[in-house]
Amino acid sequence: MEALNLPTYFFRIKEVNSKKYIFDEIRRRFVVLTPEEWVRQHMIKFLIVDRHFPLTLFSIEKKHVHNRMVRRCDFIVYDRQGNPLLVAECKAPSIEIGQQVFDQASRYNQQFNAPYLLITNGNKHFCCKVNTENHGFEFLHDIPSYDLLTG
């Protein structure tokens, strides 16, 4: 897998029948290692190790229904009261992050009403505060620590 614009971390990776798997600490199992999964696992590790997000407050591929279709956002982080804090959408490094990706994350967040969105392809990262009054985003300069988002 390619290097990302994130710190380097150790991951448990195994190969079975010529297919690679990566251990997901949140789900506590090996999952197929796709380019998008590589980005997701790096971003989760970054949030836990470098931004001090509690591992127990993550939910991976949280199901929700949008226009009678079942959808899954890449992951959600909750605050300590159990309210959605951040909805994340991860893309493979080869996918450009454009308006469609922001629209997708916004649609997912209509169900959860998290105050923050995180969008990444592993090379470019966008963290923004959701402005519910004008349905826009306030882009943050960096991905804040958990305490700053909840403080």
Secondary structure as a PSIPRED ss2 file (coil, helix, strand):
# PSIPRED VFORMAT (PSIPRED V4.0)

   1 M C   1.000  0.000  0.000
   2 E C   1.000  0.000  0.000
   3 A C   1.000  0.000  0.000
   4 L C   1.000  0.000  0.000
   5 N C   1.000  0.000  0.000
   6 L C   1.000  0.000  0.000
   7 P C   1.000  0.000  0.000
   8 T C   1.000  0.000  0.000
   9 Y C   1.000  0.000  0.000
  10 F C   1.000  0.000  0.000
  11 F C   1.000  0.000  0.000
  12 R C   1.000  0.000  0.000
  13 I E   0.000  0.000  1.000
  14 K E   0.000  0.000  1.000
  15 E E   0.000  0.000  1.000
  16 V E   0.000  0.000  1.000
  17 N C   1.000  0.000  0.000
  18 S C   1.000  0.000  0.000
  19 K E   0.000  0.000  1.000
  20 K E   0.000  0.000  1.000
  21 Y E   0.000  0.000  1.000
  22 I E   0.000  0.000  1.000
  23 F E   0.000  0.000  1.000
  24 D E   0.000  0.000  1.000
  25 E C   1.000  0.000  0.000
  26 I C   1.000  0.000  0.000
  27 R C   1.000  0.000  0.000
  28 R C   1.000  0.000  0.000
  29 R E   0.000  0.000  1.000
  30 F E   0.000  0.000  1.000
  31 V E   0.000  0.000  1.000
  32 V E   0.000  0.000  1.000
  33 L C   1.000  0.000  0.000
  34 T C   1.000  0.000  0.000
  35 P H   0.000  1.000  0.000
  36 E H   0.000  1.000  0.000
  37 E H   0.000  1.000  0.000
  38 W H   0.000  1.000  0.000
  39 V H   0.000  1.000  0.000
  40 R H   0.000  1.000  0.000
  41 Q H   0.000  1.000  0.000
  42 H H   0.000  1.000  0.000
  43 M H   0.000  1.000  0.000
  44 I H   0.000  1.000  0.000
  45 K H   0.000  1.000  0.000
  46 F H   0.000  1.000  0.000
  47 L H   0.000  1.000  0.000
  48 I H   0.000  1.000  0.000
  49 V H   0.000  1.000  0.000
  50 D C   1.000  0.000  0.000
  51 R C   1.000  0.000  0.000
  52 H C   1.000  0.000  0.000
  53 F C   1.000  0.000  0.000
  54 P C   1.000  0.000  0.000
  55 L H   0.000  1.000  0.000
  56 T H   0.000  1.000  0.000
  57 L H   0.000  1.000  0.000
  58 F E   0.000  0.000  1.000
  59 S E   0.000  0.000  1.000
  60 I E   0.000  0.000  1.000
  61 E E   0.000  0.000  1.000
  62 K E   0.000  0.000  1.000
  63 K E   0.000  0.000  1.000
  64 H E   0.000  0.000  1.000
  65 V E   0.000  0.000  1.000
  66 H E   0.000  0.000  1.000
  67 N C   1.000  0.000  0.000
  68 R C   1.000  0.000  0.000
  69 M E   0.000  0.000  1.000
  70 V E   0.000  0.000  1.000
  71 R E   0.000  0.000  1.000
  72 R E   0.000  0.000  1.000
  73 C E   0.000  0.000  1.000
  74 D E   0.000  0.000  1.000
  75 F E   0.000  0.000  1.000
  76 I E   0.000  0.000  1.000
  77 V E   0.000  0.000  1.000
  78 Y E   0.000  0.000  1.000
  79 D C   1.000  0.000  0.000
  80 R C   1.000  0.000  0.000
  81 Q C   1.000  0.000  0.000
  82 G C   1.000  0.000  0.000
  83 N C   1.000  0.000  0.000
  84 P E   0.000  0.000  1.000
  85 L E   0.000  0.000  1.000
  86 L E   0.000  0.000  1.000
  87 V E   0.000  0.000  1.000
  88 A E   0.000  0.000  1.000
  89 E E   0.000  0.000  1.000
  90 C E   0.000  0.000  1.000
  91 K C   1.000  0.000  0.000
  92 A C   1.000  0.000  0.000
  93 P C   1.000  0.000  0.000
  94 S C   1.000  0.000  0.000
  95 I C   1.000  0.000  0.000
  96 E C   1.000  0.000  0.000
  97 I C   1.000  0.000  0.000
  98 G C   1.000  0.000  0.000
  99 Q H   0.000  1.000  0.000
 100 Q H   0.000  1.000  0.000
 101 V H   0.000  1.000  0.000
 102 F H   0.000  1.000  0.000
 103 D H   0.000  1.000  0.000
 104 Q H   0.000  1.000  0.000
 105 A H   0.000  1.000  0.000
 106 S H   0.000  1.000  0.000
 107 R H   0.000  1.000  0.000
 108 Y H   0.000  1.000  0.000
 109 N H   0.000  1.000  0.000
 110 Q H   0.000  1.000  0.000
 111 Q H   0.000  1.000  0.000
 112 F H   0.000  1.000  0.000
 113 N C   1.000  0.000  0.000
 114 A C   1.000  0.000  0.000
 115 P C   1.000  0.000  0.000
 116 Y E   0.000  0.000  1.000
 117 L E   0.000  0.000  1.000
 118 L E   0.000  0.000  1.000
 119 I E   0.000  0.000  1.000
 120 T E   0.000  0.000  1.000
 121 N C   1.000  0.000  0.000
 122 G C   1.000  0.000  0.000
 123 N C   1.000  0.000  0.000
 124 K C   1.000  0.000  0.000
 125 H E   0.000  0.000  1.000
 126 F E   0.000  0.000  1.000
 127 C E   0.000  0.000  1.000
 128 C E   0.000  0.000  1.000
 129 K E   0.000  0.000  1.000
 130 V E   0.000  0.000  1.000
 131 N E   0.000  0.000  1.000
 132 T C   1.000  0.000  0.000
 133 E C   1.000  0.000  0.000
 134 N C   1.000  0.000  0.000
 135 H C   1.000  0.000  0.000
 136 G E   0.000  0.000  1.000
 137 F E   0.000  0.000  1.000
 138 E E   0.000  0.000  1.000
 139 F E   0.000  0.000  1.000
 140 L C   1.000  0.000  0.000
 141 H C   1.000  0.000  0.000
 142 D C   1.000  0.000  0.000
 143 I C   1.000  0.000  0.000
 144 P C   1.000  0.000  0.000
 145 S C   1.000  0.000  0.000
 146 Y H   0.000  1.000  0.000
 147 D H   0.000  1.000  0.000
 148 L H   0.000  1.000  0.000
 149 L H   0.000  1.000  0.000
 150 T H   0.000  1.000  0.000
 151 G C   1.000  0.000  0.000
